[in-house]
């Protein structure tokens, strides 16, 4: 179990990095959600619950995409 948990930050890094793809808030949040769901499903399948992992990943991706968009617009420093 420790091995699986140590991979989690490594697998989430690309999701958070790429969650800002797009030009609008909607496209950035949407792309973040899709990448997050895919990565979350992969991580969740290691722990035996791909659905829960996908849901958590999608939520993280939406949040990451939204925050990146707000940063790019100058609303968040």
N, CA and C atoms as an extended XYZ file, in Angstrom:
231
Properties=species:S:1:pos:R:3:atomname:S:1:resname:S:1:resid:I:1 pbc="F F F"
N         0.820       -1.197        0.000 N   UNK     1
C         0.000        0.000        0.000 CA  UNK     1
C         0.859        1.254        0.000 C   UNK     1
N         2.003        1.240        0.667 N   UNK     2
C         2.861        2.412        0.696 CA  UNK     2
C         3.383        2.747       -0.692 C   UNK     2
N         3.650        1.739       -1.493 N   UNK     3
C         4.138        1.967       -2.850 CA  UNK     3
C         3.092        2.695       -3.681 C   UNK     3
N         1.846        2.303       -3.555 N   UNK     4
C         0.770        2.930       -4.323 CA  UNK     4
C         0.580        4.382       -3.906 C   UNK     4
N         0.650        4.674       -2.629 N   UNK     5
C         0.461        6.031       -2.160 CA  UNK     5
C         1.611        6.935       -2.556 C   UNK     5
N         2.809        6.394       -2.688 N   UNK     6
C         3.940        7.224       -3.077 CA  UNK     6
C         3.853        7.618       -4.550 C   UNK     6
N         3.101        6.881       -5.353 N   UNK     7
C         2.927        7.219       -6.764 CA  UNK     7
C         1.871        8.291       -6.975 C   UNK     7
N         1.014        8.513       -6.018 N   UNK     8
C        -0.095        9.446       -6.164 CA  UNK     8
C         0.359       10.858       -6.548 C   UNK     8
N         1.278       11.489       -5.827 N   UNK     9
C         1.695       12.835       -6.240 CA  UNK     9
C         2.326       12.856       -7.629 C   UNK     9
N         3.048       11.830       -7.963 N   UNK    10
C         3.677       11.758       -9.274 CA  UNK    10
C         2.640       11.660      -10.383 C   UNK    10
N         1.560       10.941      -10.154 N   UNK    11
C         0.518       10.805      -11.158 CA  UNK    11
C        -0.389       12.033      -11.233 C   UNK    11
N        -0.537       12.753      -10.144 N   UNK    12
C        -1.386       13.938      -10.144 CA  UNK    12
C        -0.698       15.172      -10.719 C   UNK    12
N         0.610       15.184      -10.740 N   UNK    13
C         1.348       16.335      -11.242 CA  UNK    13
C         0.976       16.691      -12.675 C   UNK    13
N         0.936       15.737      -13.619 N   UNK    14
C         0.535       16.117      -14.977 CA  UNK    14
C        -0.893       16.637      -15.061 C   UNK    14
N        -1.769       16.118      -14.237 N   UNK    15
C        -3.158       16.593      -14.247 CA  UNK    15
C        -3.214       18.057      -13.835 C   UNK    15
N        -2.544       18.379      -12.770 N   UNK    16
C        -2.563       19.760      -12.307 CA  UNK    16
C        -1.826       20.683      -13.265 C   UNK    16
N        -0.769       20.192      -13.884 N   UNK    17
C        -0.014       20.997      -14.834 CA  UNK    17
C        -0.819       21.264      -16.098 C   UNK    17
N        -1.469       20.247      -16.613 N   UNK    18
C        -2.191       20.369      -17.874 CA  UNK    18
C        -3.628       20.831      -17.718 C   UNK    18
N        -4.063       21.051      -16.506 N   UNK    19
C        -5.463       21.429      -16.303 CA  UNK    19
C        -5.767       22.812      -16.853 C   UNK    19
N        -4.752       23.585      -17.167 N   UNK    20
C        -4.963       24.925      -17.700 CA  UNK    20
C        -5.066       24.991      -19.203 C   UNK    20
N        -5.132       23.875      -19.911 N   UNK    21
C        -5.228       23.899      -21.370 CA  UNK    21
C        -6.554       24.513      -21.792 C   UNK    21
N        -6.506       25.441      -22.731 N   UNK    22
C        -7.711       26.085      -23.231 CA  UNK    22
C        -7.599       27.585      -23.158 C   UNK    22
N        -8.587       28.259      -23.712 N   UNK    23
C        -8.584       29.721      -23.745 CA  UNK    23
C        -9.654       30.334      -22.853 C   UNK    23
N       -10.724       29.609      -22.593 N   UNK    24
C       -11.809       30.146      -21.777 CA  UNK    24
C       -11.887       29.388      -20.457 C   UNK    24
N       -12.619       29.953      -19.526 N   UNK    25
C       -12.800       29.292      -18.234 CA  UNK    25
C       -13.428       27.920      -18.411 C   UNK    25
N       -14.430       27.836      -19.273 N   UNK    26
C       -15.130       26.568      -19.484 CA  UNK    26
C       -14.214       25.517      -20.088 C   UNK    26
N       -13.432       25.908      -21.091 N   UNK    27
C       -12.556       24.914      -21.725 CA  UNK    27
C       -11.428       24.490      -20.797 C   UNK    27
N       -10.921       25.404      -20.010 N   UNK    28
C        -9.859       25.040      -19.063 CA  UNK    28
C       -10.394       24.120      -17.973 C   UNK    28
N       -11.554       24.432      -17.443 N   UNK    29
C       -12.148       23.574      -16.414 CA  UNK    29
C       -12.539       22.227      -17.002 C   UNK    29
N       -13.063       22.227      -18.229 N   UNK    30
C       -13.457       20.975      -18.878 CA  UNK    30
C       -12.275       20.071      -19.184 C   UNK    30
N       -11.193       20.658      -19.709 N   UNK    31
C       -10.022       19.835      -20.000 CA  UNK    31
C        -9.400       19.312      -18.712 C   UNK    31
N        -9.429       20.133      -17.675 N   UNK    32
C        -8.929       19.673      -16.385 CA  UNK    32
C        -9.748       18.526      -15.832 C   UNK    32
N       -11.073       18.611      -16.007 N   UNK    33
C       -11.957       17.548      -15.524 CA  UNK    33
C       -11.705       16.242      -16.262 C   UNK    33
N       -11.531       16.321      -17.581 N   UNK    34
C       -11.295       15.094      -18.362 CA  UNK    34
C        -9.964       14.442      -18.007 C   UNK    34
N        -8.918       15.258      -17.912 N   UNK    35
C        -7.617       14.697      -17.557 CA  UNK    35
C        -7.621       14.171      -16.125 C   UNK    35
N        -8.288       14.904      -15.242 N   UNK    36
C        -8.381       14.465      -13.855 CA  UNK    36
C        -9.150       13.169      -13.708 C   UNK    36
N       -10.235       13.038      -14.467 N   UNK    37
C       -11.034       11.814      -14.395 CA  UNK    37
C       -10.241       10.618      -14.903 C   UNK    37
N        -9.512       10.797      -15.992 N   UNK    38
C        -8.711        9.697      -16.537 CA  UNK    38
C        -7.615        9.284      -15.564 C   UNK    38
N        -6.920       10.256      -15.018 N   UNK    39
C        -5.858        9.941      -14.069 CA  UNK    39
C        -6.435        9.367      -12.787 C   UNK    39
N        -7.540        9.924      -12.326 N   UNK    40
C        -8.182        9.410      -11.114 CA  UNK    40
C        -8.669        7.993      -11.279 C   UNK    40
N        -9.180        7.657      -12.466 N   UNK    41
C        -9.624        6.277      -12.709 CA  UNK    41
C        -8.443        5.326      -12.681 C   UNK    41
N        -7.324        5.762      -13.250 N   UNK    42
C        -6.125        4.914      -13.230 CA  UNK    42
C        -5.629        4.699      -11.806 C   UNK    42
N        -5.598        5.760      -11.030 N   UNK    43
C        -5.163        5.642       -9.636 CA  UNK    43
C        -6.177        4.825       -8.842 C   UNK    43
N        -7.465        5.079       -9.075 N   UNK    44
C        -8.508        4.350       -8.366 CA  UNK    44
C        -8.500        2.867       -8.671 C   UNK    44
N        -8.120        2.508       -9.903 N   UNK    45
C        -8.077        1.086      -10.240 CA  UNK    45
C        -6.988        0.359       -9.460 C   UNK    45
N        -5.945        1.088       -9.070 N   UNK    46
C        -4.898        0.483       -8.245 CA  UNK    46
C        -5.413        0.177       -6.843 C   UNK    46
N        -6.333        1.003       -6.368 N   UNK    47
C        -6.865        0.805       -5.024 CA  UNK    47
C        -8.174        0.028       -5.016 C   UNK    47
N        -8.676       -0.327       -6.198 N   UNK    48
C        -9.874       -1.146       -6.266 CA  UNK    48
C       -11.172       -0.394       -6.484 C   UNK    48
N       -11.114        0.931       -6.703 N   UNK    49
C       -12.340        1.681       -6.922 CA  UNK    49
C       -12.099        2.766       -7.979 C   UNK    49
N       -12.170        2.374       -9.239 N   UNK    50
C       -11.894        3.302      -10.342 CA  UNK    50
C       -12.924        4.428      -10.406 C   UNK    50
N       -14.174        4.140      -10.088 N   UNK    51
C       -15.224        5.166      -10.134 CA  UNK    51
C       -14.980        6.290       -9.153 C   UNK    51
N       -14.640        5.934       -7.942 N   UNK    52
C       -14.359        6.951       -6.927 CA  UNK    52
C       -13.126        7.761       -7.311 C   UNK    52
N       -12.103        7.078       -7.828 N   UNK    53
C       -10.896        7.773       -8.268 CA  UNK    53
C       -11.185        8.740       -9.394 C   UNK    53
N       -12.031        8.338      -10.345 N   UNK    54
C       -12.394        9.216      -11.455 CA  UNK    54
C       -13.151       10.444      -10.962 C   UNK    54
N       -14.056       10.248      -10.024 N   UNK    55
C       -14.825       11.371       -9.485 CA  UNK    55
C       -13.922       12.358       -8.746 C   UNK    55
N       -13.031       11.843       -7.938 N   UNK    56
C       -12.106       12.714       -7.210 CA  UNK    56
C       -11.177       13.426       -8.190 C   UNK    56
N       -10.671       12.691       -9.173 N   UNK    57
C        -9.796       13.294      -10.173 CA  UNK    57
C       -10.491       14.368      -10.991 C   UNK    57
N       -11.740       14.125      -11.360 N   UNK    58
C       -12.489       15.120      -12.130 CA  UNK    58
C       -12.703       16.391      -11.311 C   UNK    58
N       -13.047       16.230      -10.053 N   UNK    59
C       -13.224       17.399       -9.188 CA  UNK    59
C       -11.942       18.188       -9.025 C   UNK    59
N       -10.842       17.481       -8.851 N   UNK    60
C        -9.545       18.140       -8.727 CA  UNK    60
C        -9.183       18.856      -10.021 C   UNK    60
N        -9.456       18.206      -11.151 N   UNK    61
C        -9.155       18.810      -12.441 CA  UNK    61
C        -9.966       20.064      -12.717 C   UNK    61
N       -11.249       20.038      -12.387 N   UNK    62
C       -12.091       21.223      -12.568 CA  UNK    62
C       -11.562       22.369      -11.720 C   UNK    62
N       -11.253       22.084      -10.481 N   UNK    63
C       -10.742       23.120       -9.586 CA  UNK    63
C        -9.413       23.664      -10.097 C   UNK    63
N        -8.519       22.770      -10.523 N   UNK    64
C        -7.221       23.209      -11.046 CA  UNK    64
C        -7.366       24.060      -12.295 C   UNK    64
N        -8.231       23.647      -13.213 N   UNK    65
C        -8.460       24.425      -14.431 CA  UNK    65
C        -9.063       25.788      -14.140 C   UNK    65
N       -10.012       25.834      -13.224 N   UNK    66
C       -10.632       27.110      -12.861 CA  UNK    66
C        -9.624       28.050      -12.208 C   UNK    66
N        -8.838       27.522      -11.269 N   UNK    67
C        -7.855       28.364      -10.588 CA  UNK    67
C        -6.788       28.867      -11.555 C   UNK    67
N        -6.360       28.013      -12.490 N   UNK    68
C        -5.390       28.437      -13.497 CA  UNK    68
C        -5.980       29.544      -14.364 C   UNK    68
N        -7.222       29.399      -14.763 N   UNK    69
C        -7.877       30.415      -15.571 CA  UNK    69
C        -7.954       31.742      -14.823 C   UNK    69
N        -8.326       31.690      -13.568 N   UNK    70
C        -8.409       32.932      -12.778 CA  UNK    70
C        -7.046       33.576      -12.605 C   UNK    70
N        -6.019       32.760      -12.466 N   UNK    71
C        -4.654       33.289      -12.365 CA  UNK    71
C        -4.250       33.975      -13.671 C   UNK    71
N        -4.563       33.344      -14.810 N   UNK    72
C        -4.211       33.913      -16.116 CA  UNK    72
C        -4.955       35.228      -16.365 C   UNK    72
N        -6.131       35.346      -15.832 N   UNK    73
C        -6.911       36.579      -16.007 CA  UNK    73
C        -6.482       37.670      -15.029 C   UNK    73
N        -5.622       37.350      -14.086 N   UNK    74
C        -5.145       38.328      -13.131 CA  UNK    74
C        -6.010       38.462      -11.910 C   UNK    74
N        -6.964       37.577      -11.720 N   UNK    75
C        -7.834       37.643      -10.545 CA  UNK    75
C        -7.201       37.043       -9.308 C   UNK    75
N        -6.201       36.178       -9.498 N   UNK    76
C        -5.490       35.542       -8.397 CA  UNK    76
C        -4.010       35.767       -8.617 C   UNK    76
N        -3.327       36.257       -7.619 N   UNK    77
C        -1.879       36.471       -7.758 CA  UNK    77
C        -1.098       35.257       -7.383 C   UNK    77
